Amino acid sequence: MKEEIKKIPEKKPEIKEETRIVRILSRDIEGGMTIYAGLTKIKGVSWTLSNAVCKKLNIDKKRKIGSLTIDEVKKISNFLKNPDVPSYLINRRKDFETGEDKHLTGSDLELRKEFDIKRLKKIKSYRGFRHMSNLPVRGQRTRSHFRRNRAKGSGIKKKKITQ
């Protein structure tokens, strides 16, 4: 009889999902998080947009981010750059300069927000004045609540103990 030689399968080095860090749109996301929660770590991606990404790309949102392949990461990042979702999920509708619907993420979103505030200050609108004087812009009360880390009042002096 001939002896059968069993082939031992080669073991590939396994990367644990929890230790792997995935980079999507210049943001590092821990591998132990679910895709649904992990995508919200990217600035400009809300919970609803994260859900829409999972639905459109047919990705299970309970999967760990560490288990994504390189192709899936590329799909997600391309989708987030130009999302094919209803306009109410997009964060910049009817852009002031171009008039079109855009979705901004990361540093683009921060820069655009900064430019918008500078424009409001330059044209001296009501909201611009509120931004200049560090007051609430959207109609909140200021009498009893709005304090930005100032001293919280002097309080009552403690009595000195005399002996």
N, C-alpha and C positions, 0 to 999 in steps of 0.2 A: 504494500500500500504506500501511496505517496502521502507524505505529510503536507497538510495544507498550511500555508504560511498566511497568517493574518496580518493585514496591514494595520499598523497603528496610525490613527489619524493624527496629523500634525496639529499641535495646539497653537492657536493664535493668541497672542497676548491680549487678554481681555481688559478693557477699560471699564471700571465701575462707573455707573451712571451718576452716582452721587458726587464722585470726585471730579468728574469732567466739567469743564466750564465751556459753554458755547457762546460764541460771539456773533450777535445779530445786530446789524446796523450800528456798529461801533459801540456796543454795550455788552459787557460780560454778564452772563446769566448763569447761575449755579445749576448744575445738572440734576440735582435732586428735586427741583421744582416741577410742577406740572406745566404743560405747554400753555394752558389757559391762564395760569397765574404768572408764569415767567415772561410772557410777551408784554404784560402790563408794566414790567420794569423798564421798558423802553419809553423814553419821553415822547408823548404824543400818541401812545397806544392805550386806549381805554379798555375796560372790561368788555364792552359791547363790540368793539372792533376786534379784540382778541378772539371773541366767540365767532365773529364773522369770518376771520382768517381760517379758523379750524373747520368751519362748515364748508367754505368755498374750496379749500384744498383737500378735503376729506381726510383730515388728520384727527385722531382721537384726542380730545382735549385733556383727558386724564393721564395720557402718556407722559413720561418724564422727558424733560428737555435733553437730558444726557443721552437718550436713546435715538435722537434724530441723526439721520445720515447727512452727509455734506450736501447732497442734492436737495433734500428737504429743507435744509437751512437756506440754500440759495433760493428755492421757491418762495419761502416765507419772506425773505428780505426783498425779493423782486415784487411780491404782492404788496408789501407795506410801502414800497416806494411809489407805486401807482395802484392803489386799491380799486377793485371793481365792486364797490358796495354802494348802497343808496346814499344820496347826498346828505341825509341827516346824520350819518356816521362820520362824515368828513369834518376835520377841525378848522378848515378855512374856506367857508363858502363865500362866493362873490367877493373875491379878493379886491382890495381897494384900488390897486394899480391896474390889474389886468381884467378883472370882472369875471374870472373863471373860478371853478371849484378846484381846490387843491387840498392835499393832505400833507402836512409837514411833520417831520419827526426829528428828534435829537437837537443838534445845535442849530439847524435851520429854523426850528420852531422858536427857540430862545432868541435868535437874532431878529426874526420877524416881529416878535412881541416887543422887543426893545425898540425897534424902529417905529412901531405903531405908537408907543408911549411918547417917543421923541416928537413925532408928528403932532400928537395932541397937545404937547407942551408948546410947540412952535406956533400953532394956530391959536393958541390961548383959549381953548375951549374950556368948558366947565370941568370936564374930566381931566384935562391937562392941568388946571389949577389944583385940583384935588391931589393929583399925583405929585405935583411940585411941593405941596405942603404936607405930604405924608398923612393924608386923611383918607377915610374910606371913600371909594369912588362910586360904589353902587347903592348909595342911599341908606346905609346903615346909620343907626343912632350913634351919637358921639358923647352924649351927656354923661352916661354912667358906665359905659363899657370900654370904649375904644382907647386903650393905652398901649403904646408900643414900648414895652420894657423900660418905662420911666420909673422913677422912685415912686413907691406906692404910698406916699403920704408919711407924715412923721409918726403918727400914732401917739400913744400916751407915754409920758416919761415915767421911768421906774423910780420909785421912792428910794432915796439913799438910806441905808440902814446906819443909824448912829448908835454907838456903844458907849 
